[in-house]
Amino acid sequence: MDEAARLGLELGMVASSSWNAGGPWITPPDSGKELRWSERKVTGPAEFSEVLPLPEKARDPYEEVALLAVPLAKGRTLADAGSAVRLEDHLAPDGRLTWSVPAGEWSILRFVGNRSGEELKIPSPNSNGLLVDHLSRRASDAHFNHILDTLSRGRDGFGPLKVLMLDSYEVGPTVDWTDGFQREFLKRNGYDPVPWLPVLAGWKAADEDLAARFRHDYRKMVSDLMVENHFARGRDLLNRRGLKLLAEAGHGGWPRVEPLKALGASDIPMGEFWNQNKNWVTKEAASAAHIYGKPLVNAESLTGWRHWQDGPAGYKRLFDIALCAGLNQATFHTFAHNPPEAGLPGFAYHAGEHFNVNSTWWHQAGPMIADMSRSCYLLQ
Protein backbone atom coordinates (compact mmCIF):
# COMPACT_ATOMS: atom_id res chain seq x y z
CA MET A 1 0.00 0.00 0.00
CA ASP A 2 2.85 2.37 0.78
CA GLU A 3 4.61 1.55 -2.49
CA ALA A 4 1.43 1.97 -4.52
CA ALA A 5 0.88 5.36 -2.92
CA ARG A 6 4.48 6.36 -3.67
CA LEU A 7 4.09 5.41 -7.32
CA GLY A 8 0.67 6.99 -7.74
CA LEU A 9 -1.03 3.64 -8.44
CA GLU A 10 -4.44 2.34 -7.49
CA LEU A 11 -4.37 -0.99 -5.69
CA GLY A 12 -6.68 -3.99 -5.50
CA MET A 13 -6.31 -7.07 -3.32
CA VAL A 14 -7.83 -10.53 -3.27
CA ALA A 15 -10.02 -10.96 -0.18
CA SER A 16 -8.19 -14.10 0.94
CA SER A 17 -4.90 -15.84 0.22
CA SER A 18 -6.56 -18.32 -2.13
CA TRP A 19 -10.09 -18.95 -3.31
CA ASN A 20 -12.84 -18.50 -2.35
CA ALA A 21 -13.09 -16.62 0.99
CA GLY A 22 -11.69 -17.69 4.33
CA GLY A 23 -8.53 -17.83 6.38
CA PRO A 24 -7.09 -18.56 9.82
CA TRP A 25 -9.37 -15.90 11.34
CA ILE A 26 -12.50 -17.93 10.47
CA THR A 27 -13.65 -19.86 13.55
CA PRO A 28 -15.57 -23.16 13.21
CA PRO A 29 -18.98 -21.52 13.89
CA ASP A 30 -18.41 -19.20 10.90
CA SER A 31 -16.98 -21.87 8.57
CA GLY A 32 -18.71 -23.66 5.70
CA LYS A 33 -21.61 -25.91 6.68
CA GLU A 34 -23.24 -28.96 5.16
CA LEU A 35 -26.14 -31.27 5.91
CA ARG A 36 -25.04 -34.76 6.97
CA TRP A 37 -27.13 -37.82 7.76
CA SER A 38 -26.95 -41.37 9.08
CA GLU A 39 -29.38 -44.25 8.47
CA ARG A 40 -30.47 -47.08 10.74
CA LYS A 41 -32.90 -49.79 9.59
CA VAL A 42 -35.40 -51.20 12.13
CA THR A 43 -38.29 -53.64 11.93
CA GLY A 44 -41.51 -53.42 13.95
CA PRO A 45 -43.51 -53.91 15.93
CA ALA A 46 -40.77 -53.54 18.52
CA GLU A 47 -39.50 -51.36 21.34
CA PHE A 48 -36.38 -49.50 20.22
CA SER A 49 -33.88 -47.84 22.56
CA GLU A 50 -30.39 -47.19 21.21
CA VAL A 51 -27.89 -44.38 20.83
CA LEU A 52 -28.07 -43.46 17.16
CA PRO A 53 -24.82 -43.09 15.25
CA LEU A 54 -23.77 -39.67 14.16
CA PRO A 55 -23.26 -39.24 10.43
CA GLU A 56 -19.85 -40.24 9.14
CA LYS A 57 -17.22 -37.49 9.56
CA ALA A 58 -19.53 -35.42 11.76
CA ARG A 59 -17.59 -32.96 13.91
CA ASP A 60 -18.43 -31.27 17.19
CA PRO A 61 -20.28 -29.02 17.49
CA TYR A 62 -23.23 -30.04 15.33
CA GLU A 63 -26.86 -28.97 15.03
CA GLU A 64 -29.64 -31.54 15.34
CA VAL A 65 -31.80 -30.75 12.32
CA ALA A 66 -34.32 -33.60 12.10
CA LEU A 67 -34.95 -37.22 13.01
CA LEU A 68 -37.24 -39.08 10.64
CA ALA A 69 -38.54 -42.63 10.40
CA VAL A 70 -39.40 -43.42 6.79
CA PRO A 71 -41.32 -46.54 5.75
CA LEU A 72 -38.97 -48.64 3.66
CA ALA A 73 -40.17 -49.13 0.11
CA LYS A 74 -38.45 -50.72 -2.84
CA GLY A 75 -35.54 -48.65 -4.06
CA ARG A 76 -35.48 -46.22 -1.11
CA THR A 77 -38.56 -44.40 -2.30
CA LEU A 78 -40.34 -41.76 -0.25
CA ALA A 79 -44.02 -42.54 -0.66
CA ASP A 80 -44.99 -38.95 0.14
CA ALA A 81 -43.83 -36.21 2.47
CA GLY A 82 -46.50 -37.15 4.98
CA SER A 83 -45.29 -40.74 5.31
CA ALA A 84 -42.21 -39.80 7.35
CA VAL A 85 -42.64 -39.90 11.15
CA ARG A 86 -40.99 -37.09 13.12
CA LEU A 87 -39.00 -38.46 16.06
CA GLU A 88 -37.14 -35.43 17.42
CA ASP A 89 -39.18 -35.49 20.64
CA HIS A 90 -38.01 -39.06 21.28
CA LEU A 91 -34.29 -38.22 21.06
CA ALA A 92 -32.40 -37.72 24.32
CA PRO A 93 -29.48 -35.23 24.59
CA ASP A 94 -27.01 -38.13 24.49
CA GLY A 95 -28.39 -39.28 21.11
CA ARG A 96 -30.50 -42.15 22.45
CA LEU A 97 -33.73 -42.77 20.57
CA THR A 98 -36.58 -44.44 22.45
CA TRP A 99 -39.46 -45.35 20.16
CA SER A 100 -42.26 -47.88 19.84
CA VAL A 101 -41.70 -49.03 16.27
CA PRO A 102 -44.93 -49.68 14.32
CA ALA A 103 -45.25 -52.78 12.16
CA GLY A 104 -43.13 -52.88 9.04
CA GLU A 105 -39.63 -51.97 7.96
CA TRP A 106 -38.38 -48.48 8.66
CA SER A 107 -35.29 -46.41 8.00
CA ILE A 108 -34.36 -43.94 10.73
CA LEU A 109 -32.60 -40.91 9.26
CA ARG A 110 -30.73 -38.57 11.58
CA PHE A 111 -29.93 -35.22 9.94
CA VAL A 112 -27.41 -32.84 11.45
CA GLY A 113 -25.99 -29.52 10.34
CA ASN A 114 -22.23 -29.64 10.58
CA ARG A 115 -19.17 -27.71 9.51
CA SER A 116 -17.63 -29.15 6.38
CA GLY A 117 -14.04 -28.64 7.51
CA GLU A 118 -13.04 -27.53 4.00
CA GLU A 119 -10.02 -25.25 3.88
CA LEU A 120 -8.58 -22.86 1.31
CA LYS A 121 -7.21 -24.39 -1.87
CA ILE A 122 -3.62 -23.14 -2.19
CA PRO A 123 -3.02 -20.45 0.43
CA SER A 124 0.26 -18.86 1.28
CA PRO A 125 1.95 -20.64 4.21
CA ASN A 126 0.74 -18.28 6.94
CA SER A 127 -2.77 -17.82 5.60
CA ASN A 128 -4.36 -21.26 5.53
CA GLY A 129 -7.66 -21.71 7.30
CA LEU A 130 -11.31 -22.65 7.01
CA LEU A 131 -13.55 -21.54 4.19
CA VAL A 132 -16.20 -19.07 5.30
CA ASP A 133 -19.89 -20.01 5.53
CA HIS A 134 -21.03 -18.30 2.34
CA LEU A 135 -24.67 -18.52 3.38
CA SER A 136 -24.15 -16.65 6.65
CA ARG A 137 -24.24 -12.89 7.06
CA ARG A 138 -22.47 -13.18 10.41
CA ALA A 139 -19.64 -15.13 8.79
CA SER A 140 -19.27 -12.60 5.97
CA ASP A 141 -19.13 -9.81 8.53
CA ALA A 142 -16.37 -11.63 10.41
CA HIS A 143 -14.38 -12.26 7.22
CA PHE A 144 -14.53 -8.84 5.60
CA ASN A 145 -14.27 -6.82 8.82
CA HIS A 146 -11.16 -8.76 9.86
CA ILE A 147 -9.46 -7.97 6.56
CA LEU A 148 -10.54 -4.32 6.54
CA ASP A 149 -9.62 -3.75 10.17
CA THR A 150 -6.20 -5.32 9.63
CA LEU A 151 -5.45 -3.31 6.50
CA SER A 152 -6.51 -0.04 8.09
CA ARG A 153 -4.63 -0.54 11.36
CA GLY A 154 -2.40 2.46 12.02
CA ARG A 155 -3.57 4.20 8.83
CA ASP A 156 -5.82 7.11 8.02
CA GLY A 157 -8.09 5.40 5.52
CA PHE A 158 -7.10 2.96 2.79
CA GLY A 159 -5.13 5.32 0.57
CA PRO A 160 -4.41 3.65 -2.79
CA LEU A 161 -6.49 0.56 -1.98
CA LYS A 162 -9.72 0.80 -3.99
CA VAL A 163 -10.97 -2.76 -4.56
CA LEU A 164 -11.18 -6.15 -2.87
CA MET A 165 -11.71 -9.18 -5.10
CA LEU A 166 -13.50 -12.49 -4.63
CA ASP A 167 -12.24 -15.25 -6.91
CA SER A 168 -14.41 -17.90 -8.56
CA TYR A 169 -16.55 -20.02 -6.25
CA GLU A 170 -14.94 -23.46 -6.00
CA VAL A 171 -16.28 -24.90 -2.75
CA GLY A 172 -16.56 -28.69 -3.07
CA PRO A 173 -19.94 -30.20 -3.95
CA THR A 174 -22.07 -30.89 -0.89
CA VAL A 175 -25.57 -30.42 0.52
CA ASP A 176 -25.20 -26.81 1.65
CA TRP A 177 -26.53 -25.80 5.04
CA THR A 178 -26.24 -22.99 7.55
CA ASP A 179 -27.53 -22.15 11.02
CA GLY A 180 -31.28 -21.52 10.96
CA PHE A 181 -31.71 -22.87 7.43
CA GLN A 182 -34.90 -24.77 8.26
CA ARG A 183 -36.56 -21.76 9.87
CA GLU A 184 -35.58 -19.46 7.00
CA PHE A 185 -36.79 -21.99 4.43
CA LEU A 186 -40.21 -22.11 6.07
CA LYS A 187 -40.37 -18.31 6.13
CA ARG A 188 -39.46 -17.92 2.45
CA ASN A 189 -41.28 -20.88 0.95
CA GLY A 190 -44.28 -21.36 3.20
CA TYR A 191 -43.66 -25.02 4.05
CA ASP A 192 -41.38 -27.07 6.27
CA PRO A 193 -38.46 -28.68 4.38
CA VAL A 194 -37.90 -31.43 6.97
CA PRO A 195 -40.31 -34.05 5.50
CA TRP A 196 -38.48 -33.65 2.18
CA LEU A 197 -34.93 -33.97 3.53
CA PRO A 198 -34.69 -37.64 2.43
CA VAL A 199 -34.73 -36.30 -1.14
CA LEU A 200 -31.48 -34.44 -0.38
CA ALA A 201 -30.11 -37.70 1.05
CA GLY A 202 -30.59 -39.47 -2.28
CA TRP A 203 -34.03 -40.98 -1.77
CA LYS A 204 -36.42 -41.13 -4.71
CA ALA A 205 -39.95 -39.81 -4.39
CA ALA A 206 -43.14 -41.41 -5.58
CA ASP A 207 -44.23 -37.97 -6.78
CA GLU A 208 -41.14 -36.87 -8.65
CA ASP A 209 -42.79 -33.59 -9.69
CA LEU A 210 -43.15 -32.51 -6.05
CA ALA A 211 -39.62 -33.68 -5.27
CA ALA A 212 -38.30 -31.62 -8.19
CA ARG A 213 -40.17 -28.59 -6.87
CA PHE A 214 -38.58 -29.07 -3.46
CA ARG A 215 -35.10 -29.41 -4.97
CA HIS A 216 -35.75 -26.20 -6.90
CA ASP A 217 -36.85 -24.35 -3.75
CA TYR A 218 -33.81 -25.66 -1.87
CA ARG A 219 -31.33 -24.67 -4.58
CA LYS A 220 -32.94 -21.26 -5.02
CA MET A 221 -32.69 -20.55 -1.33
CA VAL A 222 -29.03 -21.60 -1.22
CA SER A 223 -28.42 -19.19 -4.10
CA ASP A 224 -30.41 -16.36 -2.52
CA LEU A 225 -28.68 -16.71 0.85
CA MET A 226 -25.27 -16.72 -0.82
CA VAL A 227 -26.07 -13.67 -2.94
CA GLU A 228 -27.61 -11.72 -0.07
CA ASN A 229 -25.32 -12.71 2.79
CA HIS A 230 -21.96 -13.02 1.04
CA PHE A 231 -21.72 -11.07 -2.21
CA ALA A 232 -24.18 -8.24 -1.50
CA ARG A 233 -23.20 -8.08 2.16
CA GLY A 234 -19.51 -7.98 1.28
CA ARG A 235 -20.17 -5.18 -1.20
CA ASP A 236 -22.08 -3.17 1.41
CA LEU A 237 -19.35 -3.58 4.03
CA LEU A 238 -16.71 -2.43 1.54
CA ASN A 239 -18.79 0.49 0.25
CA ARG A 240 -19.22 1.82 3.79
CA ARG A 241 -15.44 2.17 3.97
CA GLY A 242 -15.05 3.66 0.50
CA LEU A 243 -13.99 0.46 -1.31
CA LYS A 244 -15.57 -1.60 -4.07
CA LEU A 245 -16.13 -5.31 -4.57
CA LEU A 246 -14.83 -7.04 -7.71
CA ALA A 247 -16.27 -10.58 -7.80
CA GLU A 248 -16.28 -13.67 -9.98
CA ALA A 249 -19.60 -14.35 -8.33
CA GLY A 250 -21.42 -16.26 -11.05
CA HIS A 251 -19.17 -19.20 -11.79
CA GLY A 252 -16.46 -21.54 -10.61
CA GLY A 253 -15.92 -25.25 -10.12
CA TRP A 254 -19.28 -25.93 -8.46
CA PRO A 255 -21.35 -22.74 -8.61
CA ARG A 256 -24.49 -22.60 -6.45
CA VAL A 257 -25.87 -19.26 -7.53
CA GLU A 258 -28.13 -17.76 -10.15
CA PRO A 259 -25.21 -16.16 -11.99
CA LEU A 260 -26.73 -12.88 -13.15
CA LYS A 261 -28.13 -12.08 -9.71
CA ALA A 262 -24.82 -12.97 -8.05
CA LEU A 263 -22.70 -10.94 -10.46
CA GLY A 264 -25.13 -8.04 -10.15
CA ALA A 265 -24.57 -7.99 -6.39
CA SER A 266 -20.96 -6.85 -6.82
CA ASP A 267 -19.76 -3.39 -7.80
CA ILE A 268 -17.71 -4.82 -10.67
CA PRO A 269 -18.97 -8.11 -12.15
CA MET A 270 -16.11 -10.33 -13.25
CA GLY A 271 -16.15 -13.13 -15.79
CA GLU A 272 -13.21 -14.99 -17.28
CA PHE A 273 -11.89 -16.15 -20.61
CA TRP A 274 -9.27 -18.77 -21.29
CA ASN A 275 -6.64 -19.25 -23.94
CA GLN A 276 -7.70 -22.13 -26.22
CA ASN A 277 -10.17 -23.51 -23.68
CA LYS A 278 -13.94 -23.72 -23.34
CA ASN A 279 -14.25 -21.54 -20.23
CA TRP A 280 -15.66 -18.28 -21.55
CA VAL A 281 -18.06 -16.41 -19.27
CA THR A 282 -17.38 -12.79 -20.21
CA LYS A 283 -20.82 -12.31 -21.75
CA GLU A 284 -22.34 -13.51 -18.47
CA ALA A 285 -20.64 -10.66 -16.58
CA ALA A 286 -21.55 -8.17 -19.31
CA SER A 287 -25.20 -9.22 -19.16
CA ALA A 288 -25.25 -8.71 -15.39
CA ALA A 289 -23.63 -5.29 -15.85
CA HIS A 290 -26.37 -4.25 -18.28
CA ILE A 291 -29.20 -5.58 -16.08
CA TYR A 292 -27.93 -4.05 -12.84
CA GLY A 293 -26.42 -0.85 -14.21
CA LYS A 294 -22.73 -1.57 -13.59
CA PRO A 295 -20.33 0.48 -15.75
CA LEU A 296 -17.38 -1.94 -15.58
CA VAL A 297 -17.18 -5.49 -16.96
CA ASN A 298 -14.07 -7.24 -15.76
CA ALA A 299 -12.70 -10.68 -16.61
CA GLU A 300 -9.95 -12.97 -15.46
CA SER A 301 -8.18 -12.69 -18.79
CA LEU A 302 -6.05 -15.16 -20.74
CA THR A 303 -6.17 -18.01 -18.25
CA GLY A 304 -5.01 -21.46 -19.30
CA TRP A 305 -2.32 -24.09 -19.08
CA ARG A 306 -0.37 -23.41 -22.27
CA HIS A 307 2.39 -21.65 -20.34
CA TRP A 308 4.88 -20.02 -22.72
CA GLN A 309 3.52 -21.41 -26.01
CA ASP A 310 1.69 -18.28 -27.17
CA GLY A 311 2.26 -14.56 -27.45
CA PRO A 312 0.85 -11.21 -28.59
CA ALA A 313 -0.56 -12.41 -31.93
CA GLY A 314 -2.79 -14.98 -30.26
CA TYR A 315 -3.58 -12.80 -27.27
CA LYS A 316 -4.71 -9.86 -29.44
CA ARG A 317 -7.24 -12.07 -31.25
CA LEU A 318 -8.64 -13.55 -28.02
CA PHE A 319 -8.81 -10.15 -26.38
CA ASP A 320 -10.78 -8.68 -29.28
CA ILE A 321 -13.31 -11.52 -29.05
CA ALA A 322 -13.71 -10.81 -25.32
CA LEU A 323 -14.22 -7.10 -26.04
CA CYS A 324 -17.01 -8.03 -28.45
CA ALA A 325 -18.59 -10.10 -25.67
CA GLY A 326 -18.72 -7.03 -23.41
CA LEU A 327 -15.34 -6.87 -21.64
CA ASN A 328 -14.13 -3.38 -20.79
CA GLN A 329 -11.63 -4.03 -17.98
CA ALA A 330 -8.97 -6.74 -17.97
CA THR A 331 -7.33 -8.57 -15.08
CA PHE A 332 -4.45 -10.63 -16.44
CA HIS A 333 -4.15 -14.18 -15.11
CA THR A 334 -1.48 -14.16 -14.03
CA PHE A 335 1.01 -11.35 -13.80
CA ALA A 336 3.39 -12.81 -11.22
CA HIS A 337 5.71 -10.58 -9.23
CA ASN A 338 9.28 -11.45 -10.20
CA PRO A 339 12.14 -9.69 -8.43
CA PRO A 340 15.51 -9.94 -10.20
CA GLU A 341 16.68 -12.70 -7.85
CA ALA A 342 13.92 -14.98 -9.22
CA GLY A 343 15.95 -15.37 -12.41
CA LEU A 344 14.40 -16.38 -15.74
CA PRO A 345 11.67 -17.31 -16.47
CA GLY A 346 11.07 -16.52 -12.80
CA PHE A 347 8.29 -17.50 -10.45
CA ALA A 348 5.32 -18.96 -12.32
CA TYR A 349 1.90 -20.00 -11.13
CA HIS A 350 0.68 -23.42 -12.31
CA ALA A 351 -2.05 -21.85 -14.47
CA GLY A 352 -2.24 -18.76 -16.63
CA GLU A 353 -0.24 -17.35 -19.50
CA HIS A 354 2.62 -15.91 -17.39
CA PHE A 355 1.85 -12.48 -18.77
CA ASN A 356 4.70 -10.54 -17.15
CA VAL A 357 8.00 -8.79 -17.58
CA ASN A 358 9.96 -12.04 -17.99
CA SER A 359 8.20 -13.05 -21.21
CA THR A 360 10.53 -13.07 -24.21
CA TRP A 361 8.14 -10.76 -26.09
CA TRP A 362 7.66 -8.27 -23.23
CA HIS A 363 9.75 -5.47 -24.68
CA GLN A 364 7.85 -5.70 -27.97
CA ALA A 365 4.43 -5.77 -26.24
CA GLY A 366 3.94 -2.01 -25.86
CA PRO A 367 1.64 -1.53 -28.89
CA MET A 368 -0.52 -4.53 -27.91
CA ILE A 369 -0.95 -3.30 -24.33
CA ALA A 370 -1.64 0.24 -25.53
CA ASP A 371 -4.33 -1.12 -27.85
CA MET A 372 -5.89 -3.16 -25.02
CA SER A 373 -5.87 -0.15 -22.70
CA ARG A 374 -7.34 2.19 -25.29
CA SER A 375 -10.07 -0.30 -26.22
CA CYS A 376 -11.08 -0.77 -22.58
CA TYR A 377 -11.07 2.98 -21.98
CA LEU A 378 -13.34 3.68 -24.95
CA LEU A 379 -15.70 0.80 -24.15
CA GLN A 380 -15.98 1.99 -20.55
Backbone hydrogen bonds, N-H to C=O, Kabsch-Sander energy under -0.5 kcal/mol:
donor,donor_aa,acceptor,acceptor_aa,energy
5,A,1,M,-2.1
6,R,2,D,-2.3
7,L,3,E,-2.0
8,G,4,A,-0.7
8,G,5,A,-0.8
9,L,4,A,-2.8
11,L,160,P,-2.8
13,M,163,V,-2.1
15,A,165,M,-3.3
23,G,130,L,-1.7
26,I,23,G,-1.9
27,T,25,W,-0.7
30,D,27,T,-1.7
31,S,28,P,-1.5
32,G,131,L,-1.6
33,K,177,W,-0.5
34,E,114,N,-2.9
35,L,175,V,-2.8
36,R,34,E,-0.5
36,R,112,V,-2.9
38,S,110,R,-1.5
40,R,108,I,-1.7
42,V,106,W,-2.4
44,G,104,G,-2.9
46,A,101,V,-1.4
48,F,46,A,-0.6
48,F,99,W,-2.9
50,E,97,L,-1.6
52,L,50,E,-0.7
52,L,95,G,-2.8
58,A,55,P,-1.9
63,E,113,G,-2.9
64,E,62,Y,-0.5
65,V,63,E,-0.7
65,V,111,F,-2.3
66,A,111,F,-1.6
68,L,109,L,-2.6
69,A,85,V,-2.2
70,V,68,L,-0.5
70,V,107,S,-2.7
72,L,105,E,-2.8
76,R,73,A,-1.4
78,L,204,K,-3.2
79,A,77,T,-0.8
83,S,80,D,-1.9
84,A,81,A,-0.7
85,V,69,A,-2.8
86,R,84,A,-0.5
87,L,67,L,-3.1
90,H,87,L,-2.0
91,L,88,E,-1.6
92,A,90,H,-0.6
92,A,96,R,-2.9
95,G,92,A,-2.4
97,L,50,E,-3.3
98,T,90,H,-1.7
98,T,96,R,-0.5
99,W,48,F,-2.6
99,W,97,L,-0.5
101,V,46,A,-2.6
101,V,99,W,-1.0
104,G,44,G,-1.9
106,W,42,V,-3.1
107,S,70,V,-2.3
108,I,40,R,-3.2
109,L,68,L,-3.3
109,L,107,S,-0.6
110,R,38,S,-2.2
110,R,108,I,-0.6
111,F,66,A,-2.9
111,F,109,L,-0.6
112,V,36,R,-2.5
113,G,63,E,-2.7
114,N,34,E,-2.6
115,R,61,P,-0.5
116,S,32,G,-2.9
117,G,32,G,-0.6
120,L,129,G,-1.8
121,K,19,W,-1.1
127,S,124,S,-2.3
130,L,23,G,-0.7
131,L,118,E,-2.6
132,V,21,A,-2.2
133,D,30,D,-2.6
134,H,132,V,-1.1
136,S,133,D,-1.6
137,R,135,L,-0.5
140,S,136,S,-1.9
141,D,137,R,-2.5
142,A,138,R,-2.2
143,H,139,A,-2.4
144,F,140,S,-2.7
145,N,141,D,-2.2
146,H,142,A,-1.5
147,I,143,H,-1.8
148,L,144,F,-2.8
149,D,145,N,-2.8
150,T,146,H,-2.2
151,L,147,I,-2.6
152,S,148,L,-1.9
153,R,149,D,-0.6
153,R,150,T,-0.7
155,R,152,S,-2.4
157,G,155,R,-1.0
161,L,158,F,-2.4
162,K,11,L,-3.0
163,V,11,L,-1.2
164,L,244,K,-2.3
165,M,13,M,-2.5
166,L,246,L,-2.4
167,D,165,M,-0.5
169,Y,248,E,-0.6
169,Y,251,H,-2.2
170,E,168,S,-0.8
176,D,174,T,-1.0
177,W,33,K,-1.2
181,F,178,T,-1.8
184,E,180,G,-2.4
185,F,181,F,-2.6
186,L,182,Q,-2.2
187,K,183,R,-1.9
188,R,184,E,-2.3
189,N,185,F,-2.7
190,G,186,L,-2.0
196,W,193,P,-1.7
197,L,193,P,-0.5
197,L,194,V,-1.8
199,V,196,W,-1.9
200,L,196,W,-0.7
200,L,197,L,-0.9
201,A,197,L,-1.2
202,G,199,V,-1.3
203,W,198,P,-2.6
204,K,76,R,-2.1
206,A,78,L,-2.7
208,E,206,A,-0.9
211,A,207,D,-2.0
212,A,208,E,-2.5
213,R,209,D,-1.9
214,F,210,L,-2.3
215,R,211,A,-2.6
216,H,212,A,-2.2
217,D,213,R,-2.5
218,Y,214,F,-2.9
219,R,215,R,-2.7
220,K,216,H,-2.7
221,M,217,D,-2.0
222,V,218,Y,-2.3
223,S,219,R,-2.3
224,D,220,K,-2.9
225,L,221,M,-2.9
226,M,222,V,-2.1
227,V,223,S,-2.8
228,E,224,D,-2.9
229,N,225,L,-2.9
230,H,226,M,-1.7
231,F,226,M,-1.7
232,A,227,V,-3.2
233,R,228,E,-0.7
234,G,230,H,-2.3
235,R,231,F,-2.3
236,D,232,A,-2.4
237,L,233,R,-2.5
238,L,234,G,-2.2
239,N,235,R,-2.9
240,R,236,D,-2.0
241,R,237,L,-0.6
241,R,238,L,-1.2
242,G,239,N,-1.7
243,L,238,L,-2.6
244,K,162,K,-2.1
246,L,164,L,-2.6
246,L,244,K,-0.5
247,A,245,L,-0.5
247,A,268,I,-1.8
248,E,166,L,-2.6
249,A,247,A,-1.5
251,H,248,E,-0.5
254,W,169,Y,-1.0
262,A,258,E,-2.3
263,L,259,P,-2.8
264,G,260,L,-2.2
265,A,261,K,-0.7
265,A,262,A,-0.9
266,S,263,L,-1.4
267,D,245,L,-1.2
268,I,245,L,-2.3
270,M,247,A,-2.0
271,G,298,N,-2.4
273,F,300,E,-2.4
274,W,279,N,-0.9
275,N,303,T,-3.7
276,Q,274,W,-0.7
277,N,274,W,-0.6
280,W,278,K,-1.5
281,V,272,E,-2.9
285,A,281,V,-1.2
286,A,282,T,-2.4
287,S,283,K,-2.7
288,A,284,E,-2.0
289,A,285,A,-2.2
290,H,286,A,-2.2
291,I,287,S,-2.5
292,Y,288,A,-2.7
293,G,289,A,-0.7
294,K,289,A,-2.4
298,N,269,P,-2.4
299,A,329,Q,-0.8
300,E,271,G,-2.6
301,S,299,A,-0.9
301,S,331,T,-3.1
302,L,273,F,-0.8
303,T,273,F,-1.7
307,H,352,G,-0.6
309,Q,306,R,-1.5
314,G,311,G,-0.7
315,Y,311,G,-2.4
316,K,312,P,-2.8
317,R,313,A,-1.2
318,L,314,G,-2.1
319,F,315,Y,-2.8
320,D,316,K,-2.1
321,I,317,R,-1.8
322,A,318,L,-2.1
323,L,319,F,-2.3
324,C,320,D,-2.1
325,A,321,I,-1.1
326,G,323,L,-1.4
327,L,322,A,-2.2
328,N,297,V,-2.5
329,Q,297,V,-1.4
331,T,299,A,-2.0
333,H,301,S,-2.4
334,T,332,F,-0.6
335,F,332,F,-0.7
336,A,334,T,-0.8
342,A,339,P,-2.5
343,G,340,P,-1.8
352,G,304,G,-3.7
353,E,302,L,-0.7
353,E,333,H,-1.6
355,F,334,T,-1.0
356,N,354,H,-1.6
359,S,356,N,-2.0
362,W,359,S,-1.7
364,Q,361,W,-1.7
365,A,362,W,-1.7
369,I,365,A,-2.5
370,A,366,G,-2.6
371,D,367,P,-2.2
372,M,368,M,-2.4
373,S,369,I,-2.7
374,R,370,A,-2.6
375,S,371,D,-2.4
376,C,372,M,-2.4
377,Y,373,S,-2.5
378,L,374,R,-2.4
379,L,375,S,-2.5
380,Q,376,C,-2.3
